[in-house]
Amino acid sequence: RPDAARHQQADDDAREQATRRMHDIGQSLWLDNFARDGKGSEMLARHIEKLSVTGITSSTAMFDEAFANSVAYDAGVRQRGRNGESDDTLFTGLALEELRRAAHQLLPVFAATDGLDGWVSMEVSPLLADDSTGTLDAALRIFRQAGCPNLFIMIPGTPAGIPAIEESVFEGIPVHVSMLFSREQYLAAAGAYYRGIARRLRLGRHLDVASVASVVVNRWDSAVNHHLPPGLRHRLGIAMSGRIYCAYRNVLASHRWSRLADGGARPQRLLWSGTGSDAAGAPDTLYLEALAAPQTIVATPENTLLAFAYHGQPGDVMETDGGHAEAMLTQFSLAGLDLDTLATHLQRDSIQSSAMSWRRLMARLSAMRTPVSCGRDRRWAPADSPTNRR
């Protein structure tokens, strides 16, 4: 029907315009937690074309959920299991197969933006979060195995992760620093990146080593909302982001960075993660609308992306000095919050949660190696999950 087609096209154009405005202010839009469901490639292609998506991230928790709820990986698990691979080696191989497909789809974006966008990310094992040497070894191994120009190796910005980030950058590995919550954690990650680049400069190596630093936003609010009066709820994550954005812009304005930029270095870009909002009383597009910031990336789950495309509006562009962030953070301190201690707890909790997902995933893969009968279907799942695979 011509009228229906025109209405559908107008609806598509309106959704595309909403996400296109983010790029107009100099902000990239990445899809957070991409996994195969049988239609993953089609979904990603659609979002690249219609919703201005220019990158994706992945996580251990994402793959754990995907392996639990999809049969798309079963054949690969069986094949690699017969080859005698360990569970972690098996997982790395399967995950890289998945991410290479996505990276290939994003190569035109990667080329068109000269490597600014078009990236995918692969985590090292979260069990290595307190092991600098182990993290570096894993990063080198995954990077070499991937053989992919637009794949970041994701390393957590823990105290032990900071040396591994510096060494990885020095070795020429593109690094996605994850699990950052505070300005101090961000600055430690930025320092590691720039030290690695500076060491390359001193040795006459090329400086074209990309990096992003990922700040988790929504966990601040989920951790404290129930302790706060209504007027302060859903505002801490945004205030912390303003403080970090100010620090980020100061780094980019520094003499230290200018010297490296003159040598051909890329800036480490700031990435907002944890931008989904399902808290009672909070808009579903809360963080995407509040974190409109030039020279940053916002990574968001698909449901939040679609909500923003349908009814979201980018808010005012964040001020480079953080705007009212410090005044707002003072209110939280007066309300009894120790923000530095909370940032440390949030990072440790994130590491522990990711480690739990990793252990659950390894147990799932171990059980999936051997099929068991379940009615008419053949299914694979951990022994402690009798209703496991759907």
C-alpha positions, 0 to 999 in steps of 0.5 A: 500500500503506497500510503503505508509505505510512505508512513513507514519511510517517514517513521524510519527517517525520523528514527534515523534523524534522532540518532544522526544528531548524536554524530552531528555534535561529534559523538559516536554511537556504538551498540553495547553487547552484540551477540548472535541470535541467528540474525545478528549480522542482519540486525547489525547491518540494519542498525548501521544503515538506519540508526547510525551505529558505528561500533559494538562492544561485547562482554563475558556476561553477554556471551554467557547469556547468548550461549545459554539462550541460543543454539547458534554456538552449539555446532562450534562447541561440539567441533572444537570440543572434539579437537581437545581445546580447553574451555577458555581456548574454545571460548576465545576461538568462538568469540573471535569468529563472531566478532570478526564477522561483526568487524568485517561488517564495520570495515567500511565505517572503519575506513571511512572514518580513518579508524575513528569508528568501526571497532569491536571489542574482546575482553581478556578473562576477568579472572586476570584483573589482579594479574598484570603479567597474565593480562598482558599475555592474554592481550597479546595472545588474543590480538595475534589470534584475532588478526583483525585491524578493527578489534580492541582488546578490552582490559579492566582499569584496575590497579593491576590492569594499568601496567598491562594497559601501558605495556599493551599500548607499547606493543601496539595493541589497540586497547579498550579500557573497561570498568572505570567509574571515577575521575581518578580511575579514568586519569590512571587509564589515560596516563597508562595509554599516554605513557605507552605512546610516549615510549613508542615515540622515544623508540621511533615507532609509529604512534597510530595505536587506538584506545578508548576509556570506558566509564560506567554510568548507571551503576552509580545510581543503581548502587545509591538510589535507595539511600537518597531522597527523591531529588537526588535519585538518578543524578549521581551517574550523570554528575560523575560523568560531568566530572570525568568529561572535564578531566578528559577535555583537560587531558586533550588540552594539555601540552603532554598530549599536544606533543604526542599528537604532533607525532601522529598519536590519536587521542584516547577517546572517552566512552560512556557505557552502562547507559541503559536505564530501567530504574523506576521513575527514570526515563528509558533514555535518561543517560543518552539524553544527558551525555551528549558530549563531543569527542566521546562515544556512547555505547548503549543496549539495543532496547535503549537504542531503539527507545532513543530512536523512537522518542529520544532527544539529545540534551544540551551538549555537556560543558567542557568544564563539567558544568554543574557537576561539582556542585551536584557532587557536593550535594551527594557528599553532604548526603553522606556518600563517600564517592572515592570509596564507592568508586573502588567498591563499584569497580571491584563489584564489576570485576567480581560480577564479570568473573562470575559470568566467566566461571558460569560460561566455562561451566556451560561450555564444559557441559555443552561438549557432551549432548544429553537427551531432553525430549525430542531435542538435544540440548547442552547446559551446566548440570546445575541448570536442569531447565537450562536451554531454551 
